[in-house]
Amino acid sequence: MSRQETVLSTIPASETERLLVVLIQAPDCGSRMELRQQSFSNGIGWFTQSSVQLEPGQVAALRNALGVTGGQRPARPLPREFAKIAAAAWEPKVVRADSA
């Protein structure tokens, strides 16, 4: 079985900047998430500028820090502007990297 990548979310920052949230599953090293900051350029398309890998424990800690705890209200709620989500303009897809 080869490494499998699933784009969980695309978060637009502007017309030419976005953040991808990617789930990476590989039989040799388990699962992890990756945040990819991408830019768009005519002639090239979308390309990754930088990425940060998050291990499962780090994802759990981030969820707890943001107050995402399975239905419980956070002790320190985030400001209201953090609750606004733009309409999704992109659908997730599964990407396979067989030559990794």
Secondary structure, 3 states (H helix, E strand, C coil): CCEEEEEEEEEECCCCEEEEEEEEEECCCEEEEEEEEEEEECCCEEEEEEEEEECHHHHHHHHHHHCCECCECCCCCCCHHHHCCCCCCCCCCEEEECCC
